[in-house]
Amino acid sequence: MTALPTLDPATGQDCCDPMGQPALGAEEARRKAMVFKALADPNRLRLLSMVKAESSGESCVCDLTEPLGLGQPTVSHHLKILVDAGLLHREKRGTWAYYSLVPGALDDVAGILAKL
């Protein structure tokens, strides 16, 4: 068996100055990552674009299933993720749910990267 070489302990000075506080805290990074996870699915991106393109400013879940070729439970699941990420607002009317963009949400997403 071959012995691995050992490293000498550091002598005196560190190679770099220690970093200060991270610019992005752990909780803030978790919340922002949730938004990017929501956007990382092609079906959710399509849903977001369909809701945004609607002239009334809102879409019923019943109108979103056929264009995606997905069942209502799957579309509702994707919409819930977008709501939980703060991108869409959900309003229940009778048996149907209507979705609209949260005002400023897309601008906030664009700003996340700009502020890193």
Secondary structure, DSSP 8 states (H G I E B T S, - for coil): -----------SS-SS----S-SS-HHHHHHHHHHHHHHTSHHHHHHHHHHHH-TTS-EEHHHHHHHHT--HHHHHHHHHHHHHTTSEEEEEETTEEEEEE-TTHHHHHHHHHHT-
